[in-house]
Amino acid sequence: MLTDPLLEALDEVTQAQPYVPDVGDAVRRGQRLQSKRRRIAIAGATLAAVGILTGVLVALPGSSDQNASVIPAPVASATPAPPASSPTAPPPAPTRTPADPALVRQVTTLPTAEFASIPASTDGSGLTEVNGSPLVVDGKPIVFWDGAEYSPFCAVERWPLVVALSRFGTWSSLSTLTSASGDTPSDIDTFSFYGARYESPYVSFQSVETYTNQLAGSGFYQPLQTLTTAQAALVQRYDRTNGSIPFLDIANAFVMTGASYDYSVLEGKNSGQIAAALLDPTSDVSKRVIGSANAITAAICTVTGNQPSSVCSVPPITATRH
């Protein structure tokens, strides 16, 4: 087969020459790489910004449903009142339900004769007088509660506290639930102060419910509210059992740790049965709950200057008042 010598020579030269890359192609590949790196950097910055924003949103305090911000009253030697805690979004707690208005009305409108027929008493931890600087807000003494929804001891103590405070003001938005099923004793019917409102011209009420009655993945109960720094300082100073609950502080004049009466009187009873028993001054429920409520009432009268007189100037409060 005949071939063209010139073509053969050109072919040999082409094969012998080293490969020279296409400059234009290299430039294009470099541009594409640079663009890809730029997109990765932008995406990373965007994710970082979202992370920062999310952290800020999580860190922002929620609004309290139950208490206004606390401002210390201009009282000589008064300690700063603990601001109301800001609850996080409530974890699922299917057993916490709005309290039946009829139940609340029955518990908070007990007749004066009912109180007068039962002496003030606390057969448990009881109230202890302390010498703290007055704890006040807007000129009103503060009643501070530290509890948790799972605790059976908190469950029994909420009943006399609701009763006692109803003599000085008005409750709204109370919830009902039971203490934790896995605790001992279990399933004590009670109220929750989470989300509740209390209004009074004589006293201010602040509460923190630190945990729900529902278990979390950690094996303990789901967190609900957190003590502020000032509230934690109160607990650390006056809680004589090293952080036990419930803890009650009445204006830094009286404190109580633990339930003030034996929980067994409420075991096996639902809220309606407990409320009905309160109307019978001979029942164990009435003697324990109203007896404790009278002791709390007497302590509150001490810090309100015996106001209102319709509550503080009648027996058995006068006999118990400090």
Residue pairs with C-beta under 8 A, 6 or more apart in sequence:
61 86
62 86
62 87
62 88
62 89
63 86
64 84
64 85
64 86
64 87
65 87
65 173
65 194
65 195
65 196
65 197
66 84
66 173
66 193
66 194
66 195
66 196
66 197
66 198
66 207
67 84
67 204
67 205
67 206
67 207
68 84
69 83
69 84
70 81
70 82
70 83
70 84
70 137
70 142
70 204
70 206
71 81
71 137
71 138
72 78
72 79
72 80
72 81
72 136
72 137
73 81
73 136
73 137
73 138
73 139
73 140
75 134
75 136
75 139
77 133
77 134
78 133
78 134
78 135
78 136
79 132
79 133
79 134
79 135
79 252
80 230
81 135
81 136
81 137
81 142
81 230
82 135
82 142
82 144
82 206
82 228
82 230
82 231
82 233
82 234
83 228
83 230
84 206
84 228
85 208
85 225
85 226
85 227
85 228
85 231
86 225
86 226
87 194
87 224
87 225
88 223
88 224
88 225
88 226
90 96
90 194
90 195
90 212
90 224
91 212
91 214
91 216
91 222
91 223
91 224
92 214
92 222
93 149
93 177
93 212
93 213
93 214
93 222
93 224
94 214
95 177
95 178
95 213
95 214
96 149
96 175
96 176
96 177
96 192
96 194
96 212
96 213
97 175
97 176
97 177
98 173
98 174
98 175
98 176
99 174
99 175
99 176
99 191
100 176
100 271
103 176
103 271
103 272
103 275
104 171
104 174
106 275
106 276
106 278
106 279
107 159
107 162
107 163
107 166
107 275
107 278
108 162
108 163
108 166
108 170
108 171
109 166
110 163
110 166
110 278
110 279
110 290
112 314
114 278
114 279
114 281
114 286
114 290
115 167
115 290
115 293
115 294
115 297
115 314
115 316
115 317
116 314
116 315
116 316
117 281
118 281
118 286
118 287
118 290
118 291
118 294
118 316
119 291
119 294
119 316
119 319
119 320
120 291
120 294
120 295
120 297
120 298
120 316
120 317
120 319
120 320
121 287
121 291
121 292
121 294
121 295
122 256
122 260
122 261
122 291
122 292
122 295
123 260
123 261
123 262
123 288
124 258
124 259
124 260
124 261
124 262
125 256
125 257
125 258
125 259
125 260
126 256
126 260
126 295
127 248
127 250
127 254
127 255
127 256
127 260
127 295
127 296
127 299
128 240
128 254
128 255
128 256
129 253
129 254
129 322
130 238
130 252
130 253
130 254
130 255
132 237
132 238
132 252
132 253
133 252
134 141
134 251
134 252
134 253
134 303
135 141
135 142
135 144
135 234
135 249
135 251
135 252
136 142
136 204
136 251
137 204
138 204
140 200
140 201
140 202
140 203
140 204
141 203
141 204
141 250
141 251
141 253
141 300
141 303
141 304
142 203
142 204
142 205
142 206
142 249
142 251
143 165
143 203
143 204
143 205
143 206
143 248
143 249
143 250
143 251
143 300
144 206
144 207
144 231
144 234
144 248
144 249
144 250
145 161
145 193
145 205
145 206
145 207
145 208
145 246
145 247
145 248
146 207
146 208
146 210
146 227
146 231
146 235
146 239
146 245
146 246
146 247
146 248
147 154
147 157
147 158
147 193
147 207
147 208
147 209
147 210
147 245
147 246
147 247
148 154
148 209
148 210
148 211
148 212
148 221
148 224
148 245
149 177
149 179
149 180
149 192
149 194
149 209
149 211
149 212
149 213
149 221
149 224
150 179
150 180
150 183
150 211
150 212
150 213
150 221
151 179
151 180
151 183
151 245
151 246
152 179
152 180
152 183
152 184
152 185
152 186
152 188
152 263
153 245
153 246
153 258
153 259
153 263
154 179
154 190
154 245
154 246
154 259
155 178
155 179
155 188
155 189
155 190
155 263
155 266
156 188
156 190
156 259
156 261
156 263
156 266
157 246
157 248
157 258
157 259
157 260
157 292
158 190
158 191
158 192
158 193
158 246
159 190
159 191
159 266
159 274
159 289
159 293
160 260
160 261
160 289
160 290
160 291
160 292
160 293
160 296
161 248
161 293
161 296
162 171
162 174
162 191
163 278
163 289
163 290
163 293
164 292
164 293
164 294
164 296
164 297
164 300
165 171
165 198
165 200
165 203
165 205
165 296
165 300
167 297
167 311
168 200
168 202
168 203
168 300
168 304
168 308
168 311
169 198
169 199
169 200
169 201
169 202
169 203
169 205
170 198
170 199
170 200
171 196
171 197
171 198
172 196
172 197
172 198
172 199
173 195
173 196
173 197
174 191
174 192
174 193
174 196
175 191
175 192
175 194
175 195
175 196
176 189
176 190
176 191
176 192
176 271
177 190
177 191
177 192
177 213
178 186
178 187
178 188
178 189
178 190
178 213
179 185
179 186
179 187
179 188
179 190
179 213
180 186
180 187
180 213
180 215
180 221
181 187
181 213
182 215
185 263
185 264
185 267
188 263
188 266
188 267
189 266
189 269
189 270
189 271
189 274
190 271
192 209
193 207
193 209
194 207
194 209
194 224
194 225
196 207
198 205
202 300
202 304
202 307
202 308
203 300
203 303
203 304
206 231
208 225
208 226
208 227
208 231
209 224
209 225
210 223
210 224
210 225
210 226
210 227
210 245
211 220
211 221
211 222
211 223
211 224
212 221
212 222
212 223
212 224
213 221
214 221
214 222
215 221
215 222
216 222
216 223
227 235
234 249
234 252
235 243
235 247
236 243
238 247
238 249
238 252
238 255
239 247
239 255
239 257
240 255
240 257
241 257
241 258
244 257
244 258
245 257
245 258
246 256
246 257
246 258
246 259
247 255
247 256
247 257
248 255
248 256
248 257
248 296
249 255
250 296
250 299
250 300
250 303
251 303
253 299
253 302
253 303
254 299
254 302
254 303
254 322
260 292
260 295
261 288
261 289
261 291
261 292
262 288
265 284
265 285
265 288
265 289
266 274
266 285
269 277
269 285
274 285
274 289
277 283
277 284
277 285
277 286
278 285
278 286
278 289
278 290
279 286
280 286
281 287
281 290
294 316
294 317
294 320
295 320
297 311
297 312
297 317
298 317
298 320
298 321
298 322
299 322
301 307
301 311
301 312
301 317
301 321
302 321
302 322
304 312
306 312
306 313
306 321
311 317
312 318
312 321
